[in-house]
Amino acid sequence: MTDTMEGDSEKSDESWLKYLIDGSVEEEVSTGDNITGGASVHEQGESSSRRRKNIRHNADQIKELEAFYKKNPIPNKKTRQEIATKLSMDFNQVQNWFQNKRTQTKLQSEWYENKIMKQENDKLRVEHSVTKEALENSIREKHSKEKVDENQTKIEHDQLEDEVKRLAYKLSLFNKVVAHDNIVLLNLGLDAFNELFRLYENGNPLWIRKLDGSGEMLNIEEYDRLFIPLIDTKPEYFTMEGTRASCIVADTSLALVNMLMDKNQWVDMFPCIVGKTYATDVISTGMAGNKNTSLLLIKTEFQIISDLVSVREVEFLRFSKKHAEGVWAIVDVSIDESKSCRRLPSGCILRDMPDGFCQVTWIEHTEYNENLVHEWYRPLIKAGMAFGAQRWIASLQRQHHFLKMMKSAVDPTVELSGERGIRKMAQRMTDMFCTGVCGTKHNWEIIQPATNENPKLMMRTNVSDPSEYVGVILSATKTIWLPTQQQTLFKFFNNEQTRSQWDVLYNNSTMERMIQFPKGQNIDSNISIYFAHGDESCASRVILQDTSTDESGSILVYATIGSQEMDKVIDGGDSSWVALFSNGIAIAPDCNRNLFAANDTSEEMDNGFEDGSMVTINFQMMGNMLPDTTLSMELVKQANGLISHTVHKIKSALKCW
């Protein structure tokens, strides 16, 4: 960065602080020069590293600094110099450490106080409303009664007015606390933004490229040497993962910023990653009518489509900032003290390219409790394949294309509104599959935990959603390991010629594909409608299927739908009223190997038996028509048998015993 850019950035931050406090800014200022030209990203990264050389403190230094901080959190210049001399540190390093430590302590303290104040605020608002209503009732009663003690009424009226003023004053104090807390959150967002850009600008040795070219992995030792923890030090039982990946999207950076800063559009963009989103608080809508310095507070769940991996509940700050003309950054950073995981500065850098395209560089950086992860999935998560940048990038490309296709006709045999209806129905079906496996978005009750023999059974009740059957809904899920590669398995499941070998619902049927809509550039990611031949019971039904696949995994989701209902949707009818049950299979690669080892050219790899895969099978079905009834043991037995029969057919077909 040039000195001018840094100066402009400081002015922008000062303007934003003024805006946050009093709601106004004097003028909009540029936040930097365009970085699309000139030196390469790696050259800029090396230059940035030289300017920001940051030597990692060792354990003894940190221990001594913590001890000094407990005695005096704000040492004077002389004391800081003495500390620097004693610990063999630079004076500025000591000063920066104390500043960062005070900020962290202040953030944790004030964030907790703010939560308490918010609870108090809710109570005050209710009390204020009740008191105000009592005052109004008092006035009405005064005029309705013929005989009334005017002096007594005046005394009560004055008392109520005083109470209203007192509550209004307490509310104003609360609002000041919230405004002050927002400044603390803004500072955290700015610090996270700066770290994200440093991660973006640096290359090797901070980032190590994967042999398959799908992305890069963070060098943890190099990161620890260059960076000071932004949200306190990593707990001993936590493991760190960091990944980086890039792609090109046919849209502008500003359009993508608007999508990612909107809760509903963000969830739609990552349907298999983002589970239930509990809340999204808009702390600030940004400056100058756009998303520059927009600040959100999000509480959500991230998921892997497997019953063996618990969802990650995270609460984080999302901050968007315009770095230069045509260059934006969106960064997330955790603010809660989760015992399962926390999100270090993660997000994306969006840089406009010619002809309306945008280069997206995605960075995912997380610390998590590995003890809570099933041993089968530990290598996958550690390799960054489960929650890493490549999975986010793949979903962004696929869903962005999918949502764009919703606006244009593809198949001339289907009305535009009909194609949109089918796409919406497929997306709803896949969403139901993900929630049925992971237990998100609904109040699922576990009625049978997973064992080596039996699947995991969960149930929930639907009483009002017209897009689902009313009553008790049962979900049966089983994850198995197979010594077959992910893509080999996906081709097997997605081949209509071999479907009868594994699909217990269509044992004696052959499949004919009637319609297919693409979802992205990958030819295997699409939405299809099949007709089953050879079974009279299937004559009045069709199969809606949704498939997606990339390096991080594959899914195949399907549902049986009445032919007449599907015809109405194809003709442009409302698909949201079509009730369905989703079934499906999710495949995750087994990454239990050294990702940076030489490529294996053994015959075993050619046969598709290199590492294996985890396969998750899910069926959802009607439990009882009456919502307040319990499941019968016969139905539980049927669900167990359905899963068991499917597993048996798959292993038999693949000869995986």
N, C-alpha and C positions, 0 to 999 in steps of 0.2 A: 504494500500500500504506500502511496505517496503521503508526504506530510500534509498536503492539502486535503486528501481524503480523510485522514485521521482527524484533522481539524473540523472538517465538515460533519463527520460522524459525531464528534463531541457536541457541536452546535445542535445537531438533530436530537441528541439525547436530552440536552438542556431544554429545547423547545417542547419535547414530549413530556418532560417532568412538569413544565409549566402548564401544558394542556391537561395533564392528569389531575393537577391540583385545582385550577380555576376554570378549566374547560375552554381555553383559548390559546392560540399561538399567534405570534406576530407575522410569520411567513413560513412557507414551506421551503426547505432547503434541500439541496442534493446531498445524498449520503455517500457519494463516492464516484469514482471514475468507472467507465465501462471496462470490465476485465476480459471482454471477449477477444480483444486483440493483444498484441505484444507477446510477452513471455508465456510459455506453456504453464499448465497447472503445476507440474512438478518443479519447474524453475521458480515459479512464484512461491511454491512451498519451501524450497531450499532458502530463498531469500528471506521469506517470512521467519523461518527457523533461526537464521542468523540474527535477525533483528530481535526476536523474542526468545533468545536462548534462556532456557529455564531448567536449571539443574535440580533434579529431584533430591529432597532432603532424605538423609538416612534415618533409620529407626531411632538411634541415640539422639540425633538432633531434634526430631519430633517430640521425643519423650521430654527432653529438657525444655523445649518451647512450651509444651503443655503445662509443665510445672511452673514456669515463669508466668504463663497466662492466668493460672489459678490465683497467683499472688497479686498480679497487677495486669489487668487486661489492656490498659492504656499506658504503656511505659513512655517516658519522655525520650528525647533524642539521645541524651547521654546514656540512659539505660539500654536503649536499643543498640547503641554502639558497643557497649560492654558485652551484651549478649552475642552480638556478631563476632566480636573478638574471641570470646570464650568458646563458641561453637564453630569457629573457623568458617564463618559465613559472610556473605556480602551484606552490607548495611541495608540495601534495598530489599534483599531477600527477607531479612528479618521484618522490615516494615510491612512488606506485602503479606507475609504470613500472619501477622497480628491483625491486619485489616481484613483479610479473608476469614480469619477465625471469628472476629467480632461480627462480621456479616452473617456467617453461618449460625452463630449463637442467637443473634438477633432475629434471624428468619425463623428458626425453630420456635423461639419463645413467642414471637408476635403472631406466628401462624396459629399456635395453640390458643393464644388469648383471643384471636379473631374468631375462632370457632365458638369459644365460650360466649363471646359478645354477640355472635349471630343468634345463638340460642336465646340469649337474654333479649335480643332485639325482637324475636318472634313473640316472646312473652309480653314485651312492652307494647307491641302493636295490638295484640289482643286486648290487653288491659286498657290501652288508649281508646280502642273502638268501643269497648263496654262502657267506659266512663263517659265518652262523648254521647253515646246513646242514652245513658242515664240522664245526662244534662238536658238533652232534647225532650225526653219524656217528662222531666221535671217542669219544663216550660209549658208543655202541652197540658199537663195536669193542672197547672196554675190557672189556665184560662178555662178549663172545663168545669171546675168546681165553683159553686156559687159562694161558698163560705170557705175562706182559706186564711191562714195566718200569714199575712204578707211578710212580716219580719222574719219568721222562721223560713219561709220559702227563699227569701233573699239570702239568708245565711247559708242555706244548703246550696243555692245557686253559686254563690261566691266560692264555697268550698270545692264544688265540682270544677269551676273554672280554674282554680289554683291547681287542682290535680291534673287537669288537661295540660296546663302550662308546664308543670313539672315533668310530665311524661314526654312532652314535646322537646323539652330541654335535654332529657336523657337520650332521646332519639338523635338529637343533633350531635351530642357527644359521641354516640356510637358511629355516626356517619363520618366524623373526623378520624376515628380510629380505623375505620375501613379504608378511608383515603390514604392514611399513613401506611397501612398494610399493603395497599396496592403499589405504593412506591417500592416497598421491599420486594414484592413479586416482580415488578418491572426490572429491578436491578438483577434479580436472579435470571430473568429472561435474557437480559443483555449479556450477562456472563456466559450463559449457555450458548447464545448466538456466537460469541467470540470463540468459544471452544469448538463449536461445530465448524466454523470456517477454518480454524487451524487444522482440524482433522481433514477437511476437504482439500486444503492447499498442499499438505504434506504427502509425499510418496514413500518410497522405500528409504529407510528400513521400518518406518512406522506401519506401513501396510505391505503385506505379502500376498502376491497374486496366486490364486488357485491354479493348479495345473490345467483344469478343464476350461479356464478362461471365464468362468461364470461370475467372478467377483474377486474381492480381496478380503483377507482376514487381518484383524488388528494384532500387531506385535505387542503383547501385554507388557513385556519388560521395557520396551522402548516408550510405551505410553506412560508407564509409571515414572520413567526418568524425565520425561518432558513436561508432564502435567501435574498440577496440584489438584487434589480432589475438590470438586465443586460442591458436592453435597455430603461432606464428611467422608471419613475413610471407610473402606470396604470391610464389612464384618468378616470375621475369620472363616465362617462357614459358608460364605458366598463365593460363587465362581463368576468370572467375567467373560463375556463374549462380545466381540465387535466385528462387524462386517461392513463392506462398502461395495456398491454396485451402481452401474449407470445404464441408462437407456434413452431412447429418443421417443418423444410423444408428439403426436400431430395436434398441437395446441400451443397457446401462448403461455408464458410464465404467469401472467396476471390471472388468466382464466383458471389455471391449475391452483393458484393461491386461493381464489374464491371458492373452489371446490373443496380443498383440504381444510379451509377454515370454517366450513359449514358442516354442522354435526351430521345431518341426514345424508348429504352428499358424500361425506367422508366414510360413513358406515357402508353406504352402497358401493363405494369404490373398493372396499376390502371385506367382502361379506364372509369369507371363510377364516379371516384372521380376527376381526373385531366381533366380540360377542355382545353381551348386554352392556349398553352404555347407561349408567345410572343417572348422570347429571352432566350438564355442560353450562357453566356460568360464564357469561360474557363480562369480563372485567373492563375491557375497553374495546370499542369498535374500530379504533385506529385514527389516523390523522388524514386530513385533506380529502375526506370522502372515499378513501380506499383502505386496504388492509394493512398499510404500513404501520408498524408498531401495534397491531391488534393483539389482544391478550385474552386467552381463554383458559378456563380451568375445567379439566375433563376427568371424570371418573368412569372407568370402563373395564372390560375384560378382554384379554387376548387369549386365543385358543389354538391348539393343534387338534385336528379332527381324529381324536382317539380317546377312549374311555380310560386309558392308562396314564394320561397326563392331565393334571389339574390345571384349570384356567389360571391365568395370571391376572390378579386384580391389581390395578394400578391407578393412582391419582397423580396427574401431572399437569404442569403448566405448558400451554402451547403459545408460542410467540412467533409472529411473522414480521419480517423486516425487509425493506427494500435496500439492498446493498449498493446497487448502482443501476443505471438505466438498463432495463431488461434483465436484471439479475435480482432474484429474491431468495430468501431463506426462510424456512419454517422449522422451528426447533422445539422439541419436547424435552422436559426435564422433570423428574419426580419431585414431589414436595411432601409425600407421606413417608412414614417409617415402616414400610411393609416388611413382614417377616419372610416373604416368599421371593420377591424381586423388586428391583427399582430401576427406573429408566434414567440412565445417564444422558447427557446431551446427545439427542438423536433427531434425525429429521432429514430434510432434503434441501439441496441447492438447485434452483431452477434458473436456467440461463437460456434466453431466447436465441434462436438460430434463424437463418434465412427461410423464407417461404412458409412462415407460420408454424415452424417446429420448435420444440423446446428440449434441451438436454437436461435430464433429471439425474442428479447424483444423490443416491440414498445412503444414509449412514445409520446403522442400528448399533447401539452400545448399551448393554444391559448387564446388571449384576443380579444373580439369582441364587437361591438355595438349592443346590444340586441334590441334596438329601431327599427333597420332595419329588424328585423326578424318577420315574420307573427306569430301571437299568437298561432296558431295550432302547430307550429314547435319549439317553445321555449323550452318546456320540453324535446323534443328529442335531441336538440342541447346541452342543459345544462347537460343532462345525459351522454353526450359524445357518443351518438349513431350515430349521423349524420356525424361528422367530426373526431370522436374519434379513439383511437388505435385499437379497435376491428374491425372497418370497414376496416382499412388499412390492418390489419392482415388477415382478411377473403379474401380480394381481392388478397393479396400476395399469399396465399395458393392456391386459385382457379386459378389465372392466371399463376402462376409458373407451376402448373400441366398441365394447358391448353397448354402452350407453349412447355412443354416437350412432350406432346402427339402429337404435330404437327410433331414431328420427328420420330414417330413410328406408324405403322398401328394398328388399333383397330378392325374395322369391316372387316371381310374377304370378304364381298360382294362388297367392295369399294376399288378401287385402292388407294395406298398410296397418290399419287399426288391428287387424287380426294377428299380424306378426308381432306387433307390440304386446298384444294380450298374451300370446304364447310365451314371449320372452319374459314378461312379468310373472307368469305362472311358473315358469321354470326357475326363475330366481327365488320365488317364494318357496318352491319345493326344495331347493338346495339349502335355503335358510332353515327350513324345518329339519332337514337331515342333520345339519351342523348342530342345531340346538338339541336335537334328540340324542346325539352322541355325547356332546359336552355338558349337557344339562344347564344351558344358559337360556336367558330371556323368559323363562317360565319357572313356576314353582314346582320343580320336579321332586318327587319323593322316591328315594331308593328303597325298593322292596326286596331286592336280592342282589347282594354284592357279587362282583365277578370272582370266579374261582377257576382252577385249571379245567374243570369240567363244564361249568355252567356260565352263561353270559350274565352281564349286568342288566338288571331289569329296573326301569324307572316308570313312574306313572304321574300323570297330571290330569287336571280336569278343565275342560272347555265348556263354558256355559253361554258365551255371547259372540264369539268370533264366527261370522258366517262362512269364512274361508276354510274352516275345519269342521269335522263332525262333532256334534254336541255330545258330551259325555266324558267318560274316562278314556284317556289315550295311553297306551302302553308302548314303551320303547325298549327293545332288546338289542344289546350291543356286545360284540365279542371281538377281541383283537388277537390275532395269531401271527406267528413268524413263519415265513416260507423262504426256502433257499433259492429264491428266484429274483432277478433284478426287477426294479420298479417298472421300467418301460415294457419289459417282456410280459409282466402281469397285466399291465394296462391294455396291451394289444389283445391279450387273451380275453379279458372281460369285455372289451369293446367290440369284439368281432361277433357279428350276428350269426356267423356260421358255427361258432362254438358256444353260443349262449346257453343252449340246452344242457351243456355239460356242467354248468354251475348254478343256473337260476332255477331254484326249486318251485317257483311260481309258474314257470313255463317249461315243464319237463319235456313235453312231447311236441313242442311248437318250433317252427322255423320263423325267423324274423324277416320282415320286408320293410325297408326304410321308405317312408312315404315323403317326408319333408325333412330338410336339414338347414339350419341357420348357423353361420359362423359366429363365433364369439370374439375371436382375435386372430392374430396372424398365424398362430399354431393351428394346423389343419385338424388336430385331434381335439381341439377345444370348440365344442359346438353344441347346439340344441337340436334334438332329433325327435321325430314321431315315428313309431314303429307299429306295424300291424302283425299280429301273431297268427300264423296259419297252422292248421292241423289239430286244433282243439276247439270244439263247438262252443265251449264256455267262453272263449275269447272273441267270438264273432261280433259281439256288441261293445267291444272294448279296444282301446289303443294304449300304447305305452309312450309316455312323455319321458325323455331322457336328457340329462344335462351332464356334459363331460368337460373336465379341465385337467390339464397336465403341464408340468414344468419340472425343473430340476429338483425342486423341494418336495414334490409329491404329486399324486393324481387322485381325482375323485370321479366316480360314476354314480349318479343319482337318478332314480327312476320312480315313476308312479303310474298306476293303472287308472285310466279315466274313461268314462262312458263315451262311445262314439258320437252320440247326439250332442253331448255337452261340448266335445271338442269341435264339432262342426259349427256350433254357435259361436265359439271363440274365433275360429278361422274366418267366419263371416263378419267379424267385428264386434261380437258380443263381449260383455264384461267378464273377464276371466277371474276377477277377485271373488266371485260368488261360487266358483267351482271348488268344492271340498275335495281334499285329497290326502292320502297318506304317503309319505316319502320313504323309500328304501334306498340303500346304497352301499357303496364300498369306497373306502379311502385307503390309499397306498402311500407309505412313507419309506424312503430308502434307508437301509441299514448302513450307517456311516462308520461302522466299527473298524476303521483302518486309518492309516496315516494319510491325511489329505495331500501332503506334499511329497509323498514317496513317488518313485518313478512309475510310469504307467505300466500296469500289469498286462503282459501280452500272452499270458498262459492260455492253454486250451480251455481251462475252466471258465475263464471270462467269456470266451467266444460262445460257450454253450449257455450263457446267461445265468451262471450259478456262482457269481463272484462273491457277493456279500449278502444277498438276501434282502427281504423287505418285511415291514410290519403291515399287516392287512387288517383293517377294521371293518367289520360287517354290521349293518344296522337294519332292523325292521321296525316299523311303527304300525300299530294296528288298533282297532277299536277294542276297548276293554269292556265297558258296559254303557248302555244307552242312558242310564240314569246317573247323573253326576255325583249323587250322594251315596252310591253303592260301592262296595269293595270288590276287588278282583277275585275271581274264583280260582281255586287251585288247578282246575282243568285248563283254564286259559294260560296260567303260568307254565303248566306242563307243555302246552302247545307252542308257546314262545321258545322254550328251551329246545324243543324238538326241531323247530324251524331253523334255529341257528346251528344246531348240531348236524342236521342233515346237509345244510349248505357247506359247512366246513368239510364234511366228509366228501361231498361231491368235488369240491375244489382240489383237495389233496389227491383224490383219486385221478382226476383229469390231468394234474400236473405230475403225478407219481412222486409226491413229496411226503413219503411216510417215514 
